[in-house]
Amino acid sequence: MRKTQALIQVAVALMADPQGKHWGYNLTKRSGVRSGVLYPILRRLLDEHWISDGWEDPATAGGRPPRRYYQLTELGHQELRALLAIAGNEPRFQDIIPGWAR
Amino acid sequence: MTMSDLFIGGKVLWLAPVSLLVFGAAFGLIPGLLLRGIVLLYPKDDPRRQELFGELYAPEMGRFERYVWVFQQLETGLRDGLLARRDSRHRRKHAGKLREQFSTNLAEISEHNGAATAQRSLAPGACELSDTELLAAVREGDMGAYGVLYERHLHAAKWAASFLTRSSAEREDMVADAFTRVLRVLRDGRGPNEEFRVYLLVTMRNAVINSARETTVQLPDVPETDLPRSDDDPMVNRWDATTAAKAFASLPEKWRTVLWHTEVEEETPAEIAPLLGMSANGVAALAYRAREGLRQAYLQAHLRDVEGRECQATVSKLAGWMRRSVPVPLGRKISQHLASCEDCRARADTLARVNQELR
């Protein structure tokens, strides 16, 4: 997968909580990537089995439509960590990768 | 035209959208309505159609954020949605072309051999179409395509069935039953898009499980993490095979397929590549990742569910920890827990022994 600024930002947002469930809207806010760019990235990550998806339990949603969530897979976790480690050495990504993610 | 004309014109121009927005804000209708239109940009079966409504009504989205967000979705839909639409149309068209190709093939063969033998004449080697393409053709109602799939996967199905049954008659029944079930599923428009073989084998496995449930055999309680004592005990080999099967079944579809072809059938990446629609290099990389995934799943399958929150958290990540693929903070936590928990330390020891055998 080609290293773009947006992919790195999404990777950082996902790796901030590697076990957690991530919602699309929440990801746009935390990564700072707008949804027009985020959703195609999520589609690619799903195709690669780097993330898996699922639906919120309608019982806990309390009447509103259930949300779709994304979760890192073991494979995705490995791959994204490697990706961030490599990108961390490139000057163009210096500002967007926090210290913990390198 | 005077200044006052312009002013009035401007005012009228602005009045309409402003009052519409006020109306929308008052009743909270606009975002939902707009989104209803926007999701039409996505293909019919795209989960994103539902996903966007889930996001819109999420509690964390503020009332006014919704307006901005919906307009962003318009842009997203134009990019992501239309691209997805193009892809799915491409797939459908491709399937249509295949059906034509098959029909002509079948017609030609039928002329020579008579209709009854047409299906059998399509030998696996004679057809270079991938499983994905064949599955699409079957969904379009092409039985010849299913014939090719049958020939291509019959051997593997028999091989797998021989582990699950006691007699060859039972085996034949099981294989025939599995192919029929999968065909029924495909005709309903459900079932696999690419991994036909894995789907077929899982269908057989499920059939075994279901019939076992019906006969209600009482299984003895098995103590936690009991490992085989000797290597030549047949029960032990059986146990190990079950564990491996369990680990295999827990992997993603794509990994199972590539492992099946590389490990069981011992095919080279170049041979597998056309079946999966990938490059040979892609297959090799995928196989590498899948093997590591299987090692972890195999280790994990040696551990049974345990009580206690901290033990659960540790045990669920123990295999990853042993293969050094958990995040550092989690690894530290697991080490700490192991230092204080004798049970988990015993489990880790067991796993370490199995891990050594894997190398």
Chai-1 contact restraints between the chains, C-beta under 6 A:
chainA,res_idxA,chainB,res_idxB,connection_type,confidence,min_distance_angstrom,max_distance_angstrom,comment,restraint_id
A,P18,B,P327,contact,1.0,0.0,6.0,A-B,restraint_1
A,G24,B,E55,contact,1.0,0.0,6.0,A-B,restraint_2
A,Y25,B,E55,contact,1.0,0.0,6.0,A-B,restraint_3
A,S35,B,Q72,contact,1.0,0.0,6.0,A-B,restraint_4
A,S35,B,T76,contact,1.0,0.0,6.0,A-B,restraint_5
A,G36,B,E75,contact,1.0,0.0,6.0,A-B,restraint_6
A,G36,B,T76,contact,1.0,0.0,6.0,A-B,restraint_7
A,G36,B,R79,contact,1.0,0.0,6.0,A-B,restraint_8
A,Y39,B,T76,contact,1.0,0.0,6.0,A-B,restraint_9
A,Y39,B,D80,contact,1.0,0.0,6.0,A-B,restraint_10
A,P40,B,D80,contact,1.0,0.0,6.0,A-B,restraint_11
A,H49,B,P252,contact,1.0,0.0,6.0,A-B,restraint_12
A,R64,B,Y57,contact,1.0,0.0,6.0,A-B,restraint_13
A,P65,B,F53,contact,1.0,0.0,6.0,A-B,restraint_14
A,P65,B,G54,contact,1.0,0.0,6.0,A-B,restraint_15
A,P65,B,Y57,contact,1.0,0.0,6.0,A-B,restraint_16
A,P66,B,G54,contact,1.0,0.0,6.0,A-B,restraint_17
A,R67,B,G54,contact,1.0,0.0,6.0,A-B,restraint_18
A,R67,B,A58,contact,1.0,0.0,6.0,A-B,restraint_19
A,R68,B,E51,contact,1.0,0.0,6.0,A-B,restraint_20
A,R68,B,G54,contact,1.0,0.0,6.0,A-B,restraint_21
A,Q78,B,S325,contact,1.0,0.0,6.0,A-B,restraint_22
